[in-house]
Amino acid sequence: PPSSSTATASVRHDMMRFSVLVLVMAAPKVASTECPTTTVMNVLRPYCNNIKGMNNINSTAECAALCCAHTASNPFADDGCTAWTLDGYNQCGLCSDAGNQTTQAVPANCSSHTNCSTGVVTQPTPPPPPPAPLTGKLGGEASVQYVDYGRELRWPAYLNGTAFARSDLTAEGWPTADCSICVFDGRPVGAWAPPIDDPEQRQSDLSGVWTLQITGKAASITLGDPAIKGITIGASVYDGNTNTQTTPVTFAKGKYPEVVNLASFSFTGTQSSDMAPNNTGFINLRFIAPTYGGKPDQLYTDDWAAVMAPFDHLRWMGTTGTNSYSWLCGGENAGGCSVITWEDRAVPSYAFLDAKLCKGCRGLSWEHVLLASNELKKDVWINIPVTASAPTVCRTADTTTGGDPRKCLDADPTATYEYQLALFFKNGNEFTNHTGLDPALNIYFEHSNEVWNFGFPQYGINKAMAQWEVQNVTTSKSNLANAVPGRSDINCTFNAECWAHRRHARRVYEIAQTFEKVFGHGSINTRVRPVYASWTINLQEYYNNTLAWLESEYGPPNKYIYAIANAQYFGPEAQDAKGKMEKFNYSTATVPEVIQAFKDGADANVEMVYTFVQYAKSIGVKTAGYESGPGYSVGGEHPGSKGLNTLIEASRDPGMKTVIEYDVRETCWRHGWDIYNYFAIEGAVSRYGCWGALEDWKERNPGPPKLQAIYELTGTKPQEAEDWAFDPARPRAQGPR
């Protein structure tokens, strides 16, 4: 399928059911007829619901009896419990029943004991309703719409259809011979390999006269694909003074397939200049959107600015290609020789973005991210590549070519990718007119994205680097396997997964220290906001144990971590109302039933949200959903099926507005959640999910139901956003080719 920086949400992993855990605090002994309790401060215990599945327990009474006994799944032989029924179905929970040494409040439904001799459960008194919803920060996963769609070029092809050899491209990726180039592909998903996913076959309205411009000239420019309809090419005009050729291209107004949004062109008789021989190519291809012909250097469209207006901050994970950083080599230390430097990164002058062009050409340049943030006056949320060089991310020789994997190739810590990235956001560079991030704006950062996710290359790279460090470091001992004082239950001595978790957390700490050196003392957790993101399927291991180790090595986490984060998706494919992992049957459900299933999914997340918030408070940090919103199973439904058709229809249904507002307000903000990042702001519907709040940049007032929910939650009036975005006096980011 075509890749596009305007569609950041085309593929997502299948969200597994959250396994909720409860924070257990120190509590006094109880009567001998009840469970004795000796707990460890800040230790997490799993819900009995999990133990039920492992031990074939079917009733609450049986579960209660099991909870009071020492089992292999109970790490503390004399630890007690309380069990209760919840939401009309049998589920046991574990908790303390008394006060503790912290300000942590005891949950109201932990007010009574289970009689261990009989397993009788006392139904708790329902807790009072929470206070009125609080308002948290609502950010979004950013997408872009360039004025110059030429910034989304694909790798050029020879006229026979084969891809250009790298040697036949300039250093910045421009063709040196006649060629065909796909500028962008905006067709409905599946149009290139039917059947099409969307039963309505929607595509964006791109009608109007576009401007195709190159530096150099071509004797002939024709449409590059026979599938193209509704697009006509006008007469070209060449300006010898500037060596530029300009050609009008008209997109008709209409629906697919009468109009096919595929901008692909073939260039023959090319000359790099008026005096150059034929078949010598060109540079600086630009494809300027309608109405912007007189301002071709404007970076982003006003339509884009209007859509971005409601959000508090923007996360740039997808657009910067965070999940695309992969192995570059093999051998003894494949992780080390896959490290990239600041010089390897994508820069705005490149013709297109492809890892074969440069090691770091994985997504938008940081220059474009900074300029967007300053134009919109929005805090920026970045994901630092897992292979970005740093003082502790050693770039080594490639052992497959005879290099020494034990020798670091980077000596100066200020020359690393990590340091230079911080310096860039502080001061900018020539492309940004030496202007850094607006001093009034803050910068959130994560170490890569979902380093826990087995499906992403960063999981394997991080783990390989951790293993290499523990097993091979000779100059100084690795601390990844160190014991945690007072926590004999944490054993990381021979556990590579544990080392990987710790290394991921340590990288957040290390990056924070680097950014503080650049932004100044006191910038951490004020302007610089480090985010530790992981997986709540095992809160004990991924958060509590890992951060306990981090604290033992570097001090309290709230000194260098602003927020802990998870993927805060909701819905039938994320988690159903009973906390089960059963697949939702879209093929038999009606649209109202789908909407109800999303609401049930939001309700099912309440326990996890409450637990996560309480844990965050206990260590003094904030909570964030690094990605949040309606969740979908990637590839769960097939094109042309009733299931996929129902899923897509439900995603566009007015009821989706209600359930999104419900999840944000009632599931999250009501229980003290701090930051909710909606995934994603823009994107097409497909078998990979219906993630976008809108599908067409022009359909924003009043907007589709999901975007209307964003307006409501942020108090945004669409017309006011329009007036601001299209105000001629508003400063706009400039980005010449």
N, C-alpha and C positions, 0 to 999 in steps of 0.2 A: 504493500500500500504506500501511497505517497507520504513523505514526511514533510511537515510544515511547522514553522515556528508559531503559526497562528492556531495550531491544534495541539495543545500540550497534553491533552487528556485522552489520547486515542487508545492507550493501553494501560490497564491497571491490573495488579495482581488480585487474585481471589481473596477477599477478606475473610479470614477465619474467625470463628466465634471467640469473643473475648472471654477469658477465664478470670472471673472476678475474685479478688482477694480482700481480706480484711486486716486492718492494722490491729495488732494485739499489744496492749500496754500492760505494765506491771500491775498486778491486782493481789489483794490479800487472799489468804486461805479461806475456804468456805467450809460449811458443815460437812461432817464425814459422810452423810447420806448423799452428798452431791459431789460433782467432779472437783478434785483438788486442783488448784491452779498455782503454778509457779511459772511465770512467763518471762521472757526477755524483752527489754524495752526495744521498741521499733522493729520487732520481728514480725513478719507477715505469715499468716497461716491460710491455707487454701479453704475455700468453701467446701462443706461436706458434700455438696452436689457433685464435686469431682470425685470424692472418695466413694460416693454411691456407685458411680459408673465402674470404678476399678474393682469394687467388691460385690457387685451384683446385689446392691441393697435397694429395695423397692419402696419401703415405707419410711415415714418420718421417724417412727419409733425405732426401727432397726438402725436408721442412720444415727439417731441420738445415742443409742447404745454403742455403736461403733466409734462415734466421736469421743466417747469417754474412755475408750480402751486404747492401749498403746499398740499401734500397728506400724508396719513398715513405712507407711505414708505419713506417720506422725513423728516428727523429729524429736519431740520432747516427751519422754515417757510419763512424766507427771503433769503434763499440761492439760488443763481443763477446757470445758466448752459449754456453750449454751446453744440449744437448737430451737428453731421455731418454724412455723409454716409461713409461707409468703405467697401472696397473689393467688390463693386458692389452689395451689399445687404443692406437692411435697418438695421442699428444699430445706436443707439444714444449713445453718450458718454458724460460724465460730466468732466469738467475740469475748471481750472482757465484760464483767458485770459490775465493776466498781470504778471509782476514780483512779487517777494515776498521777504520776509525778510531773506531767506536763499539762499544758492548757488544753490538750486534746479532749474534746467532749465525748462521753460515752454514748453510742447510739441508743435511741430510746427503746428499740426493740431488743436490747440486751439487758432488760431490767429483771428478768426472771431466769431461774435455773431449770435444767432438765434433771429429773430424778434418774440417776444412772442405773439404779437397780431395776427399774421398770421401763425406762425409756420413755416415760410420759412427758410430753411437751406441753408447757404452759403457753397458751396463745398470748402473745404480747399485746399490750394496749397500743392501738395505732398512734403513731407520733403526731403531734400537731402539724398542721400544714406549714410549709416553709414560708418565710416572709416573701413579700412581693419581689418579682424578678429584679436582679441587678443587671446593669448593662456592662458587658465586657467589650473587648476589642474585636472587631470583625474585619479580618483581612481576606485576601483571595490569592489563589494561584494565578499568576499573571499570564496573559497572552498578549500578542502584539499585532497591530495592523500598521504596516509601514505605508508611508506615502509612495515610496519607491518599492514596488513588489519585486524589483530586480534583486533585492537583498535575499530573496528566497530561492535563488537559482539552484538547479541541480548540476551535477557533474556533466560537462558537455559530451556529446557523442559525435563521432564522424558521421558523414552523410549516409554511410552504410548501416548505421545504427549501433555500432560497437562503441564502447566507452573510450574516450581519449586516453592515451598514455600520459602519465604524469610528465614525461619529458617533452610532450607537445603542448604543455601549458606553461604560461609565464610563472614566475615565482609566486604571484598572487592568485594564480588559477585561471587566467584568461586564455582563450584558445588562440593558437598561432596558425590556424588553418580554417578552411570552411567547416561548418559544423551545424549541428542541431542542438538546441537548448530548451529544456522545459523550465519555464520561469516559475510557474506554480500550477498545482492541480487542485481545484476547488470543487470537484465533482462529488456527488453523494458517495459515501463509503461503499465500496464494492463495485462501482461502475467500471473499473478496470478489469474486474474478474467477477462478472455477474454470478448470482443474483445480487441486486442492490439491497443493502440492509434496511434502509428507511422506506416503508411502504408508500410514503408521500413523495419520496425522491426530492426532498428539499435541497436547495443550494442557495448560497448568498446571492443577492442582487448586486451584480457588478456592472450594470448597464451604464453606458456612456462612452466617451471618447478618451482612450488611454494614449499616452505618449511613449513610444519606444525609441530610445536614443542609444547610440553607440559612439565611442571615440574611434574613428576609422570609418570605413564605408563598406557596403555590400551591394553588388549589382542586383541581387534579387533577395527578397525576404518573403517566404511563404509559410503557411501554416504547417506545423511539423507533425501532425497526427491526423489521419483520416477520420478519426472519431469526432473531431471538432466541428461544431455547428453554431451558427449565430454569431460568428466573429469574422469581421472583414478587415483587410489590411489596405490602407490608403497609399497614396503616392509619397515616396520619400523625398526629403530635401537635404542636400549636403551643403555644409558651410565650410569652405576651404580655410577661412581665417581661424576657425576653432577646431577644425578637423573632426566635426561631429555630424552625424546623419540622424535626422529626426523623421519618424514615421508614425502617422496616426493609426490607431487600431480601435475599431468600434465593437463593443459588446452590445448585442441587442438586449432588449428587455423581454424576459420570458422565462418559462420554467424548463427544467430538464425533462426530456432530452432535446426540446426545440433549441435550447441554448445550452451549450456544454462549456462549463467553466474550466477549460484546460488551455492555458497559455503556453503553447509550444511552437517554436519557430525554427525554420531552417534558413541558414545564411550561406549564399553562394557568391562567388566572385568577390570575396572579401579582400580588403586592402587595409593594412594597419595605418596607412597615411595615403594622401593623394598621389604621392610619387612611388609608393611601394608596389611591388609586383602583386599579381593576383594570388589568391589562396594564402594570405599571410595573416588572417584573423583580425581581431579588434580587441579593445579593452573597454571597461567601464559601461557595460550594458545597464541601462536603467529602464524601468517600466513604471511610469508615473500614473497614479490613479486619476480618474476624472476630477476636474475642478482644481487640481493641484499643479497644473502645468506651469503656472507662473511662480510657484514656490517649491521647486523640485528638491531643495535642500532641507525642507521640513522633514523631520525624522518620522514622526507618528501622525496619524490622521486625527482630526477633531472628533470623529465618531468614536475612536478608541479612547480619547481623553474623557468623553462624556460617560462611557461605560465604566471607566476606572474611578470616576469621581467619588462614588459612595464609600469606598474601602478605606480603612484606617492605614493599612500597609499592604504591600504586595510581596508575595513570595515568588522567586524566580527559578525554582528548581527545574521545572520541565523545559523552559525556554533556554536555559543555559546548558542543557544536555547532561545534567548530573548523573543520570543512570547509564550514560554511554561511555564513561571512562572505564576502560577494560584493560586486559592483559596486553602488553606490547611485546613481550618476549617470554621465553621459557627458561629452563635451566634451574640451577641450584637455588637462586633467590629471585624467582620470577616477579615477586612483588616489588622488590627493590629496583630491578631494571625496568619496571613499568612506570616509574615515577616520572612526572613531567615538570619542567621548569617554567618560570614566568615567560621566558622567550618562546615557549612552545604553545602559548595560548592563542585563541582566536583573536584577531584584530579587525577593525572595521573595514580595512582596505581590501581584505580577501574577497575574491569573486563569489565564493560560496563557502559553505561549512561542511567539511568532510574530513574524517580522521586521516584519509590518505593524502590530504593536502597539508595538514599540520597535526601534530600529536594532540593538541588541545582544541582542534576545530570541532567541537562537539555541540555547540549551540551559540546563542547570542554572545557577542563580546561584552565584557564588563563595562566598556565605554557606553554601550547602548543602555545598559541597566542603570548606570549612574545618571545619565541624561534623562531617562524616563522618570526616575525618582525625583529629580530636581524640578522637572517640568510640572509634575503632578503634586509636588509638595507632600509626598507620601514616604513614610518610613520604609526602608528596604530590608528584605529578608533574603539572605543568600545561602547557598549550599556550597561549601568548599570541597572541591574534588578530592576523592579518597587518595588519589595518587599525586596530589599537589606537593611539591617539595617543601620541606620544613626542617628545622634542626634535628627533629627525631624521625623524619621521613626521608631516609637516606637514599639518594639516587646512586645506584651502583652500576657496575659494568654488566653487560649482557653476557652471561656465562656461555650462551650458545655460540658466541664469537670469540671465546677464549678469554673473557675478562675476569677480573677478580671480584667476586661478589662481596668480599669482606671490606673492600675499600670504598669509602664514600667519595663521590665525585664533587660534592658541594662542601666548601669550607666556610664561606662567609654567610652567617645566618641572615644578614640583611639582604642577601641576593636571592633568597628562596622565594618560591611562589607565594607562600603564606605571608611573608613580610611585605613583599611588593604589592600584594593584593590589598593589604591594610593601608599601605602608603598611597596606593591609587585612590581608594575611597576617601582618604584624608585630603589629598592635594590635587587629584586629577592628573591629567597629562596633556600633551599638545592637542589631542583630538577634542578634549573637553575644555579647551582654552585654559588649561591649568586650574580648573575649578573642581574642587572635590565635592563630596556630598554636602548639601546645604547644612550649615551648623545647627539649624533648628531640627534636623531630622536624625532619627536613630537608626542603628543597623543591627538587625538580628542575624545570627548565623547558626547553621548546623554543620556538623561534620558529615559531609556527603548526604545521602538520603537513604533511610531504611537500611542501615548497615546490617540489621538483623535479618533482612529478607533474603532467603536462600535463592530466590530467583534473580537477584541482581548481581552483577560482577563485583560490586564493592564489598559484598559479604565475603566472598572468597579471597579477595585481595587483602582486606583487613585481617582476616583470620590467618592468612599465610604470613603476613608481616608480623603478627603477634607470635606465631610459632617460631619463625626465624629468630626473632629477638630473644625469646626465652632460651632457645636451644643453641644459639650460635654467638651471642654477644660475648666478646672477650675483653673489651676495654673497660666496661663497667657492667655490673650485674643488673639484669632487668628486674624491675619491681612488679611485673605482671603476675608472678606466682607467689608474691608475699602473703603471709598470713595476716588476718585482721585481728588486732588485739581485742580480746573479750568476745570474739565471735568464733568459737570452735566449730560451730555448725557450718561455716563457710570453708570449703576445701577446694583450693584452686591449684594444687600442686601439680597434678598431671591431667589437667583439663583444658584442652585447647579452646573449647567454646568459651570457657570462663576467661581465658586470656584475651580472647577476641572482644568480649564485652568490655573488659577493663581497658583495653587499648582504645576502643571507640570513645569511652568516657574520658580517658586521659587526653585524647586529641582535642576534645572540647576545652579542657583545662589549658592545654598548651596553646591552642589558637587564641584563647582569651588573653593569655599572657603576652603574646605577640601583638595583638591589637592594642592592648593597654600601653605597650612601649611606644606605639605610633600615635595613638589618640590621647595619651597622657594619663597620669596617675588619677585614679578616681573615675575613669571612664567605664570600667566594667560595671555592668548592671545599672548603669545610668544611660549613657549614650550607646555603649557597646553591650549587646544583650545576647550572651551565649545561651543556646538552647540544646539541652540533652534530650534527644528523641530516641525512643526505643519501642519495645513491643509489650503491650499489657497482657498478652496471653500468659505471661509468667512474671507478674509484678515483683515477686520475691527475688528472682534471679536477675532479671534484666534491669531492675531499678534498685531495690533495697540492698541486696548483697553487693552489687556493683558500686553503688554510691557510698556504701559503708566502707568499702576498700578505698575509694577515691578520697574520702574524708580522712582515713588513717594515713594516707600518703601526703595529702596536700591541704588538709584543714577543711573546715565546714564548707559544703558545696555552695551554700548561699553567698559565699564570698566571690565565686567565679562562675556560677550558673544562675541565669535569670529565670529560666523556666524549664520544667520537665515536660515532655510532649509525647503524644501518641497519635495514632490515626483514628480520628473521632468520627468514623462513618456510622451511619445508621440505616436500617432497612432490612427486608427479608433475607437478602443475600449477605448482609453483614452480621446480623444476629437476630433471631426471631424472639418473640415475646417470652418464650420459655427457656431461652438461653441454649437452644439446641442448634445443631449444625445441619439440620435437614434442609435440603434444597427446596426453594419455593417453586411451586408449579405455575409459572406464568401462562402456560398453554391452556389451563383450565380456569384460571382466575379472571374475574371481571376487573375493569379499571377501578371501581370503588373498592374492591377487595385488595387490590395492589396498594392503593393509597392507605387503607387501614393497616396493611402489613408494614408499611413504612412507619406509621405512627406506633405500632406495636414494637417495632425495632427500636425506636427512640425511647420508649418506656423501658425496654429491656436493658438499655445502657445506663439507667439511673444508678444502679448499685456500683457499677464500675466507676462512673463519674464521681460519685460521693467518696468512694474509697481513694481514688486518685487525688482528689482535692484534699482529703484529710492527710494523706501521706505527704503531699507537697507542703502543706502547712507545717507539718511536723519537722521538716528540714528547712523551712523558711524560704521556699521558692514559689513561683507562680506555675499555673497549669496552662498548657496550650494544646490545641489540636493542630498539628502541623499540616494535616489534611483533614477536612471535615466535610460533612454534607451527605446527601443520599449516596449509598454504596451499591455497587453492582458487581456481579460475578463476570469477570472478563472472559468473553467467549462462551458464556453459559447458554446462550440461545443462538439458533442458527438462522441465517438469512432466509426469508420467505416463510418462516414458521409463525404460527399463531402466537407462540410464546414471545418471540422478539417483537412482533407487531404490537402486542399488548404492553410489553415493557416500554416501548417507545411512546405509545399513545398515553400511557400513564405519566411519563416524564413531562409531557406537555399539558397535562390536565390541570385545571385551576386548583384542584385539591393539593397539588404539590406545593403551592405557596403556603398553604396552611400547615402542612407537616414540617416544612423547613423552619417556619417561624416557631412551631411547637418544639422542635428539637433544640434550637438555639436558646429559646427562652426558658422552657420548662425542664428539659433534660440537663442543659449546661449552665446557663447563667443563674438559674434559680438555686443551683447547688454550689455556687461559688466559682464556677469555671471562669478563667481569665481571658483566654485568647482563642478565637475560633477562626481558622483559615478555611474559607470555602474553596473546595476543589471541584471544578475549576471555573474561571470566569467565562470563558468562551470555548466552544467545541461542538463538533457535529455528533449527532446520535449514531450509534452503531452497535454491532454485536459486542464491542469492547466496553460498552456502557454509555450512559447518557449523562456525562459529567458536567457539561457546560451549563452555566446559568442562562446563556443565550447562544443561539446558533448563527445569527446574522448580526453584524455590527450595527446595521441600520434599524433593526427592530428592537429599539430600546425605550420607546416612549409610546404607550405605557410599559412595553416590554412583556416577555413571556412570564408565566407564573413564577419560575424560580428567581428571575431577576426582580420581579415585583416584591418577593420576600426580602431580598437584599435591600431594596428601597425602604421597605417598612421597618426593617430591623435597624437600619442606620439613620432613619429619619430623613431620607433623601427625597426631594421632590424632583422627579425627572426633568421637568421643564427648567428648573434652576440649574441642574447639571448641564443641560443643553446650552443655556444662556452663557454659562461660564466657559464651556468648552469651545464654543464658536465665537466668543468675543474677540474681535480683531486685535484688540490691545493686549491680549493674554500672551506672555512670553512662551515660545515654543522651542523645543530642542531642535537644533540644527545638526545635520549629519551628512556633509558632502561626501560623495563617493571617494 
